[in-house]
Amino acid sequence: NKAADGYEIQYTLKKNLTGGKIAPAKKANSSIMLKNLSSGKQYYVRVRAYIQKGKTKYYSAWSGAGKVKIK
């Protein structure tokens, strides 16, 4: 989304995505390093964009969840 000021990536071990951690990303095509992930586990990941107006952030809906298996 070209209008977005940034993105948030949520990741968790739970399929229903509750209690997940959120990591910021500045651009849609940027990569980020997530630390302290458990080897051999499957994580569920989703993304949302935001626009910032002053001190307030306006968020898009979360994307559909994807699965990532850590080697």
Sine and cosine of phi, psi and omega as CSV:
sin_phi,cos_phi,sin_psi,cos_psi,sin_omega,cos_omega
0.00,0.00,0.90,-0.44,-0.06,-1.00
-0.93,0.36,-0.40,0.92,-0.01,-1.00
-0.99,0.14,-0.22,0.98,-0.07,-1.00
-0.95,0.32,0.63,-0.78,0.09,-1.00
-1.00,0.01,-0.32,0.95,0.00,-1.00
-0.04,-1.00,-0.01,-1.00,-0.06,-1.00
-0.67,-0.74,0.40,-0.92,0.12,-0.99
-0.82,-0.57,0.68,-0.73,0.01,-1.00
-0.91,-0.42,0.84,-0.54,0.04,-1.00
-0.97,-0.25,0.70,-0.72,0.02,-1.00
-0.65,-0.76,0.61,-0.80,-0.03,-1.00
-0.34,-0.94,0.29,-0.96,0.08,-1.00
-1.00,0.10,-0.24,0.97,-0.07,-1.00
-1.00,0.04,0.74,-0.67,-0.04,-1.00
-0.89,0.46,-0.53,0.85,0.00,-1.00
-0.99,0.11,0.06,1.00,0.09,-1.00
0.88,0.47,0.42,0.91,0.07,-1.00
-1.00,0.06,0.55,-0.84,0.07,-1.00
0.93,0.37,0.36,0.93,-0.02,-1.00
-0.98,0.20,0.35,-0.94,0.08,-1.00
-1.00,0.03,0.45,-0.89,-0.01,-1.00
-0.86,-0.51,0.75,-0.66,0.03,-1.00
-0.88,-0.48,0.67,-0.74,0.00,-1.00
-0.99,0.12,0.47,-0.88,0.12,-0.99
-0.63,-0.78,0.69,-0.73,-0.06,-1.00
-0.99,0.17,-0.62,0.79,-0.07,-1.00
-0.82,-0.57,0.37,-0.93,0.00,-1.00
-0.92,0.40,-0.58,0.81,-0.06,-1.00
-0.99,-0.16,0.25,0.97,0.02,-1.00
-0.99,0.10,0.40,-0.92,0.08,-1.00
-0.94,-0.34,0.51,-0.86,0.04,-1.00
-0.78,-0.63,0.41,-0.91,0.01,-1.00
-0.98,-0.22,0.88,-0.47,0.07,-1.00
-0.99,-0.16,0.83,-0.56,-0.07,-1.00
-0.98,-0.20,0.31,-0.95,0.08,-1.00
0.90,0.44,0.56,0.83,0.10,-0.99
-1.00,0.04,0.57,-0.82,-0.05,-1.00
-0.99,0.15,0.79,-0.62,0.01,-1.00
-0.91,0.42,0.67,-0.74,0.04,-1.00
0.99,0.13,-0.01,1.00,-0.02,-1.00
-0.99,-0.13,0.40,-0.92,0.06,-1.00
-0.97,-0.25,0.80,-0.60,0.01,-1.00
-0.95,-0.31,0.50,-0.86,0.09,-1.00
-0.96,-0.29,0.71,-0.70,-0.15,-0.99
-0.74,-0.67,0.61,-0.79,0.14,-0.99
-0.53,-0.84,0.29,-0.96,-0.13,-0.99
-0.73,-0.68,0.51,-0.86,0.17,-0.98
-0.60,-0.80,0.47,-0.88,0.02,-1.00
-0.99,-0.14,0.33,-0.94,0.13,-0.99
-0.59,-0.81,0.43,-0.91,0.12,-0.99
-0.87,-0.50,0.70,-0.71,-0.01,-1.00
-0.95,-0.31,0.82,-0.58,0.07,-1.00
-0.87,-0.50,0.97,-0.26,-0.09,-1.00
0.93,0.37,-0.82,-0.57,0.02,-1.00
-0.99,-0.12,-0.01,1.00,-0.06,-1.00
-0.98,-0.18,0.71,-0.71,0.08,-1.00
-0.96,-0.27,0.72,-0.69,0.07,-1.00
-0.94,-0.35,0.84,-0.55,-0.14,-0.99
-0.98,-0.22,0.53,-0.85,0.17,-0.99
-0.99,0.14,0.08,-1.00,0.12,-0.99
-0.94,0.34,0.41,-0.91,0.07,-1.00
-0.93,0.37,0.54,-0.84,0.12,-0.99
-0.95,0.33,0.12,-0.99,0.14,-0.99
-0.92,0.39,0.42,-0.91,-0.04,-1.00
-0.98,0.19,0.59,-0.81,0.10,-0.99
-0.87,-0.50,0.32,-0.95,0.02,-1.00
-0.93,-0.37,0.64,-0.77,0.04,-1.00
-0.71,-0.71,0.81,-0.59,0.06,-1.00
-0.98,-0.19,0.79,-0.62,-0.04,-1.00
-1.00,0.06,0.75,-0.66,0.00,-1.00
-0.98,0.19,0.00,0.00,0.00,0.00
